[in-house]
């Protein structure tokens, strides 16, 4: 198991191609402050560039996934100062990425080239819910509590949540959750299509799914995520052309040949990392 880097607010370990990322501010229910925003963004960038990573599991240590914005940071925002949690700093953009600093804490996981699975327990409120929405799959405990909570504080969800939520549920459901800020359970979230199968041990299930994903060709997995992510945002013609281009690149490649040979020889495949 390899530690990516020592950093505040997160623990990161990589084993057999699976990055285990855990929000690590358990005494505050993993609430978001300036350091947490920075850690989430920088970690997403680092893992996106790590060719050995084939899947990511995102979870929270302690009793919750993430309780949303830290109240102390909220007070700092009200003061409109220049601190790390001020509005000016949270909307800062440092590169060509479309997401600002706060948005990238959630959007960074959506933009990952490999699948990301969020394991959600306890609460996922506000920004915490938006971070979970950034994952490709959300494995949620039935008693977990989720909420688009910003309206309670007189705000709107602004960590890419609206851009992610609109592709998961009907517009009326997204609006009702956003307008009311009401809390829903993991059971209701599953019924609405917000989460993937709910379970009693989300982290164990998410890690098992990640290992299964990581056992497949990393080139094919990345191509599959790319074609599915773009399918709803491009024309049919562009989508079909993307399928064609990616498939042509895979056919006959070393990892694709290895997948065929491993199946024919009834053995576990040995795939090379992405260059």
C-alpha positions as CSV (number, residue, x, y, z in Angstrom):
1,X,0.0,0.0,0.0
2,X,1.5,3.3,-1.1
3,X,0.8,6.7,0.4
4,X,0.5,9.3,-2.3
5,X,1.5,12.3,-0.1
6,X,1.1,13.6,3.4
7,X,-1.6,16.2,3.4
8,X,-4.1,17.7,5.9
9,X,-7.7,16.7,5.7
10,X,-7.3,13.5,3.6
11,X,-5.7,10.1,3.7
12,X,-4.7,8.5,0.3
13,X,-3.5,5.0,-0.2
14,X,-3.0,3.1,-3.5
15,X,-3.0,-0.7,-3.7
16,X,-3.3,-2.8,-6.8
17,X,-4.4,0.1,-8.9
18,X,-7.2,1.3,-6.5
19,X,-6.8,4.7,-4.8
20,X,-8.5,4.7,-1.4
21,X,-9.2,8.4,-0.6
22,X,-10.8,9.3,2.7
23,X,-11.9,12.7,4.0
24,X,-10.1,12.8,7.4
25,X,-11.7,15.4,9.6
26,X,-13.8,13.1,11.7
27,X,-14.2,15.4,14.7
28,X,-16.1,17.9,12.3
29,X,-18.0,15.2,10.4
30,X,-15.5,15.9,7.5
31,X,-16.9,19.4,7.1
32,X,-15.4,21.5,4.3
33,X,-12.9,24.3,5.1
34,X,-10.2,25.9,3.0
35,X,-7.7,23.1,3.7
36,X,-10.3,20.4,2.7
37,X,-11.1,22.2,-0.5
38,X,-7.5,22.4,-1.4
39,X,-6.8,18.8,-0.5
40,X,-9.7,17.5,-2.5
41,X,-8.7,19.5,-5.6
42,X,-5.0,18.7,-5.5
43,X,-5.6,15.0,-4.8
44,X,-8.0,14.7,-7.8
45,X,-5.3,16.3,-10.0
46,X,-2.5,14.1,-8.7
47,X,-4.6,10.9,-9.1
48,X,-5.7,11.9,-12.6
49,X,-2.1,12.1,-13.7
50,X,-1.1,8.8,-12.0
51,X,-1.0,6.2,-14.8
52,X,-1.0,3.3,-12.2
53,X,-4.5,4.3,-10.8
54,X,-7.3,2.3,-12.3
55,X,-10.2,3.2,-9.9
56,X,-10.8,5.4,-7.0
57,X,-12.9,4.9,-3.8
58,X,-13.9,8.1,-2.0
59,X,-15.2,7.9,1.5
60,X,-15.2,9.7,4.9
61,X,-13.6,8.7,8.1
62,X,-15.7,8.6,11.3
63,X,-19.4,9.0,11.5
64,X,-20.1,10.7,8.2
65,X,-19.2,11.1,4.6
66,X,-19.2,15.0,4.7
67,X,-21.5,17.4,6.6
68,X,-21.0,20.2,4.1
69,X,-19.5,23.6,4.7
70,X,-17.8,24.1,8.0
71,X,-19.7,26.7,10.0
72,X,-16.5,28.6,10.9
73,X,-15.8,28.9,7.2
74,X,-19.4,30.1,6.6
75,X,-18.8,32.9,9.1
76,X,-15.6,33.8,7.3
77,X,-17.5,34.0,4.0
78,X,-20.0,36.4,5.5
79,X,-17.1,38.7,6.4
80,X,-16.1,38.8,2.7
81,X,-12.4,38.8,3.7
82,X,-9.4,37.4,1.9
83,X,-9.0,34.3,3.9
84,X,-8.9,30.8,2.4
85,X,-12.7,30.4,2.8
86,X,-13.7,33.8,1.6
87,X,-16.0,34.0,-1.5
88,X,-13.1,35.6,-3.4
89,X,-10.8,32.7,-2.7
90,X,-13.4,30.0,-3.2
91,X,-14.2,31.1,-6.7
92,X,-10.6,31.6,-7.7
93,X,-9.5,29.8,-10.9
94,X,-5.9,28.9,-11.3
95,X,-5.8,27.2,-14.7
96,X,-7.9,26.5,-17.8
97,X,-10.3,24.1,-16.0
98,X,-13.9,25.3,-16.2
99,X,-14.4,24.7,-12.4
100,X,-13.3,27.2,-9.8
101,X,-11.5,26.2,-6.5
102,X,-14.7,25.2,-4.7
103,X,-16.4,23.5,-7.7
104,X,-13.3,21.4,-8.4
105,X,-13.6,19.7,-5.0
106,X,-16.6,17.9,-6.6
107,X,-16.0,18.3,-10.4
108,X,-12.4,17.0,-10.1
109,X,-13.8,13.5,-9.4
110,X,-16.2,13.7,-12.3
111,X,-13.3,14.7,-14.5
112,X,-11.1,11.8,-13.4
113,X,-10.2,9.6,-16.4
114,X,-10.9,6.5,-14.3
115,X,-14.1,5.4,-12.4
116,X,-14.7,6.9,-9.0
117,X,-17.0,5.3,-6.4
118,X,-18.3,7.2,-3.4
119,X,-19.0,5.2,-0.3
120,X,-21.6,7.2,1.7
121,X,-22.6,6.8,5.3
122,X,-23.9,9.1,8.0
123,X,-24.6,12.5,6.4
124,X,-23.8,14.0,3.0
125,X,-25.1,17.5,3.2
126,X,-24.6,20.5,0.9
127,X,-21.1,20.4,-0.4
128,X,-20.7,16.9,0.8
129,X,-23.6,15.7,-1.3
130,X,-22.2,17.6,-4.3
131,X,-18.8,15.8,-3.9
132,X,-20.7,12.5,-3.9
133,X,-22.5,13.5,-7.1
134,X,-19.1,13.9,-8.7
135,X,-18.4,10.2,-8.4
136,X,-19.4,7.8,-11.2
137,X,-21.1,5.4,-8.7
138,X,-22.5,6.2,-5.2
139,X,-22.8,3.2,-2.8
140,X,-25.0,4.4,0.1
141,X,-26.0,3.1,3.4
142,X,-29.9,2.9,3.6
143,X,-29.9,5.1,6.8
144,X,-27.5,7.7,5.3
145,X,-29.0,11.2,5.1
146,X,-28.5,13.3,2.0
147,X,-29.5,16.9,1.3
148,X,-29.1,19.7,-1.2
149,X,-28.8,21.8,1.9
150,X,-27.7,25.2,0.6
151,X,-31.2,26.8,0.5
152,X,-31.3,26.5,4.4
153,X,-28.4,29.0,4.5
154,X,-30.0,31.3,1.9
155,X,-27.6,30.0,-0.8
156,X,-27.7,27.8,-3.9
157,X,-25.6,24.7,-4.6
158,X,-22.4,26.0,-6.3
159,X,-19.9,23.1,-6.2
160,X,-21.0,21.8,-9.7
161,X,-24.0,20.0,-8.1
162,X,-26.6,21.4,-10.5
163,X,-24.4,20.4,-13.5
164,X,-24.1,16.8,-12.1
165,X,-27.6,16.4,-10.6
166,X,-29.4,17.3,-13.9
167,X,-28.0,14.2,-15.6
168,X,-29.1,11.9,-12.8
169,X,-32.7,12.7,-12.1
170,X,-35.7,14.4,-13.7
171,X,-35.7,18.2,-13.6
172,X,-38.7,18.3,-11.1
173,X,-36.9,16.0,-8.6
174,X,-33.7,18.1,-8.8
175,X,-35.7,21.3,-8.3
176,X,-37.7,19.9,-5.4
177,X,-34.6,18.8,-3.6
178,X,-32.9,22.1,-4.3
179,X,-35.9,24.3,-3.4
180,X,-36.7,22.6,-0.1
181,X,-33.3,21.4,1.2
182,X,-35.1,18.4,2.7
183,X,-33.2,15.4,3.9
184,X,-33.7,12.1,2.2
185,X,-32.5,8.7,3.2
186,X,-30.3,6.3,1.2
187,X,-33.5,4.3,0.5
188,X,-35.3,7.3,-1.1
189,X,-32.1,8.3,-2.9
190,X,-31.9,4.9,-4.5
191,X,-35.6,5.0,-5.5
192,X,-35.0,8.4,-7.2
193,X,-31.9,7.1,-9.1
194,X,-29.5,9.3,-7.2
195,X,-27.4,6.4,-6.0
196,X,-26.4,2.9,-7.0
197,X,-27.4,-0.1,-4.9
198,X,-27.6,0.7,-1.2
199,X,-25.9,-1.7,1.3
200,X,-25.0,-2.1,5.0
201,X,-21.3,-1.8,4.4
202,X,-20.8,0.9,1.7
203,X,-17.0,1.1,2.0
204,X,-16.5,-2.7,1.7
205,X,-18.8,-2.8,-1.3
206,X,-17.2,0.2,-3.0
207,X,-13.8,-1.3,-2.5
208,X,-14.9,-4.6,-3.9
209,X,-16.4,-2.9,-7.0
210,X,-13.2,-0.9,-7.5
211,X,-11.1,-4.0,-7.4
212,X,-13.3,-5.6,-10.0
213,X,-13.0,-2.6,-12.2
214,X,-9.2,-2.4,-11.7
215,X,-8.9,-6.0,-12.9
216,X,-10.0,-5.0,-16.4
217,X,-8.0,-3.4,-19.1
218,X,-7.2,0.2,-17.9
219,X,-7.3,1.5,-21.5
220,X,-10.8,0.0,-22.0
221,X,-12.1,1.3,-18.7
222,X,-10.9,4.8,-19.4
223,X,-12.4,4.7,-22.9
224,X,-15.7,3.4,-21.5
225,X,-15.9,6.3,-19.0
226,X,-15.1,8.8,-21.7
227,X,-17.7,7.6,-24.2
228,X,-20.4,7.4,-21.5
229,X,-19.6,10.8,-20.0
230,X,-19.8,12.5,-23.4
231,X,-22.9,10.7,-24.6
232,X,-25.3,13.2,-23.0
233,X,-23.4,16.3,-24.0
234,X,-22.7,15.8,-27.7
235,X,-24.8,15.2,-30.8
236,X,-25.6,11.6,-31.8
237,X,-23.1,11.9,-34.7
238,X,-20.3,13.1,-32.4
239,X,-21.2,10.3,-29.9
240,X,-21.0,7.6,-32.6
241,X,-17.8,9.0,-33.9
242,X,-16.3,9.0,-30.4
243,X,-17.3,5.3,-30.0
244,X,-15.7,4.5,-33.3
245,X,-12.4,6.4,-32.6
246,X,-12.0,4.9,-29.2
247,X,-12.8,1.4,-30.3
248,X,-10.4,1.5,-33.2
249,X,-7.7,2.6,-30.8
250,X,-8.4,-0.4,-28.5
251,X,-8.6,-3.1,-31.1
252,X,-5.3,-4.9,-31.4
253,X,-3.7,-2.9,-28.7
254,X,-1.5,-4.9,-26.2
255,X,-4.0,-4.8,-23.4
256,X,-6.9,-5.8,-25.7
257,X,-4.9,-8.7,-27.0
258,X,-4.0,-9.7,-23.4
259,X,-7.7,-9.6,-22.5
260,X,-8.5,-12.0,-25.3
261,X,-5.6,-14.3,-24.5
262,X,-6.4,-14.4,-20.8
263,X,-10.0,-15.3,-21.5
264,X,-9.0,-18.0,-24.0
265,X,-6.4,-19.5,-21.6
266,X,-8.7,-19.2,-18.6
267,X,-6.2,-17.2,-16.5
268,X,-6.1,-13.8,-14.8
269,X,-4.9,-11.1,-17.2
270,X,-1.8,-9.1,-16.7
271,X,-2.5,-5.6,-18.0
272,X,0.1,-2.8,-18.5
273,X,-0.6,0.6,-17.0
274,X,-1.7,3.5,-19.2
275,X,1.3,5.3,-20.7
